[in-house]
């Protein structure tokens, strides 16, 4: 029995958009989400932290797992946006 893939919900898209902003050429740069950011972005980063993909509840650095996910995401985006 095949399990249907998850849908791209607005929450998931917000998480993916956040991860796509990381510069994977360096491990020295994190991302901070300020308290006056869009509530959907603040919630997305909190969910990523809960999933152990980022180090802080307001962003921070990618964890080892977060880096793997961000690398796969950026590779996927490169393929899908190629002309």
Order of alpha helices (4+ residues) and beta strands (2+ residues): alpha-beta-alpha-beta-beta-alpha
